[in-house]
């Protein structure tokens, strides 16, 4: 899964008038479609429903649930939600034909386990090219450092000036250094690398590799860094931009969902969906669509961009907080962490209180006392892993959320400092997490932050 994270500004509300669906159906489709006669998202979604019922077994067997009008958020919300376990249990049920795929990708192992494959055809790729139009001219190369756990790299439709390389064995680093220093040897001559697109830990590891050898990344002339796949802590974002002399942008997207890529907005810092896909946000408990607050992101692919496999109302398991509509992108989200790894506390008088694992991880990473997890395939790199902490909740008696953070030292050796770390994390959680301080102060939730020494956590949250 291609997923990255971004700090949220102040708590915000969501779009109005039929929530997320109104923006996607009415606003984005009209603004983002350049050519005359292009169908609106509402029309494309209606065609997608008809295609799915006619061609894909899972939808055909549930035709009564899928046929019918598709003009509002309420129309979409009446359709079933599909989660990863359904797809993994019977992938053939979600395939529209016996055609051999022209390419296969795999979701990453951000959370561990076996990645989910996604089959693609050349017809889908051509439909995307036809929709996006010809690529813009570029004066440099994008060096894509491809994550080894996602299978072979896939060239985006219509993409130009992209060069792919791995990052796993020692000579990969030498090759990356050579291309950055000398440029890409194209048929017309050397072309400089102006953008580095890399999974988030890889950017940290590569930067440390250069640092250990006294190599200045700023000398390469790279202008843009793109990261994704897991947490990019704020201290590392600052270091990346300072070391490379380049801007850093977080990317979000799921490898198993077509056209789900979204970039961090330079204006509002939320993630927008500029490509033809339909996002929704639903309550993490009731699964009812919401138009403000925090919920789980659902994504619906559109035909003809998805044909061999097609996912409708796909449960991403990503908790997101809705942003205010943005002049640059309209509907937007801030990522809060995986639903399965976060604390979601139900409340009788309102929506659930969400303590996102990603938010807690971002705050832990700001504290230099917090231990960082190792990167098994790069044990020589310094301070490149994610923060080590656990996040649990309990509803026995009064609801409680508990965070245990692993320090670089035994708390008993430096009790005053360890207490200060606990207090700082507690304070920052109250300040950053929407509604948390109010719930704690009103006695509706008990929040505990504990510190343990090196190796004190049986298992840390993966962010």
Secondary structure, 3 states (H helix, E strand, C coil): CCCCCCCCCCCCCCCCCCHHHHHHHHHHHHHHCCCCCCCCHHHHHHHHHHHHHHHCHHHHCCHHHHCCCCCCHHHHHCCCCECHHHHHHCHHHHECCCCCCCEEEECCCCCCCCCCEEEECHHHHHHHHHHHCCCCCCCCEEEEECCHHHCCCCCCCCCCCEEEECCCCHHHHHHHHHHHHHCEEECCEEECEEEEEEEHHHHHHHHHHHHHCCCCHHHHCCCEEEEECCCCCHHHHHHHHHHHCCEEEEEECCCCCCCCCEEECCCCCCECCCCCCEEEEECCCCCCECCCCEEEEEEECCCCCCCCECCCCEEEEEEEEECCCECCCECCEEEEEEHHHCEEEEECCEEEEEECHHHHHHHHHCCCCECECCCHHHCCCCCCCCECEEEEEECCCCCEEEEEEEECCCCCCCHHHHHHHHHHHHHHHHHHCCCHHHHHHCCCCEEEEEEECCCCCCCCCCC
